Amino acid sequence: MYRTFYNDFFNMMFDDSGWYRHAHNPTTVYVVSEEKMKELEQKKKERTLQSIDTQIEKLQAHRKSVEESLPALEHKEE
């Protein structure tokens, strides 16, 4: 199979790693003040703690249900 210059050129132009996409889609840069950045970090940490607390509650409920089912299982085995 023969490859031409034009075939390679068009493949490179529309390929994700090609120069055309990088040249015409520059990286987006957001400028944020320090106060806003600290506020966003604080909110992220609060959401993380909320998520951890939710997971702990779910695990405790599951543990309790497993504990409650253990005596029933032990009596059935005897």
Secondary structure by P-SEA (a helix, b strand, c coil): ccccaaaaaaaaacccccaaaaaaccbbbbbbcaaaaaaaaaaaaaaaaaaaaaaaaaaaaaaaaaaaaaaaaaaaac
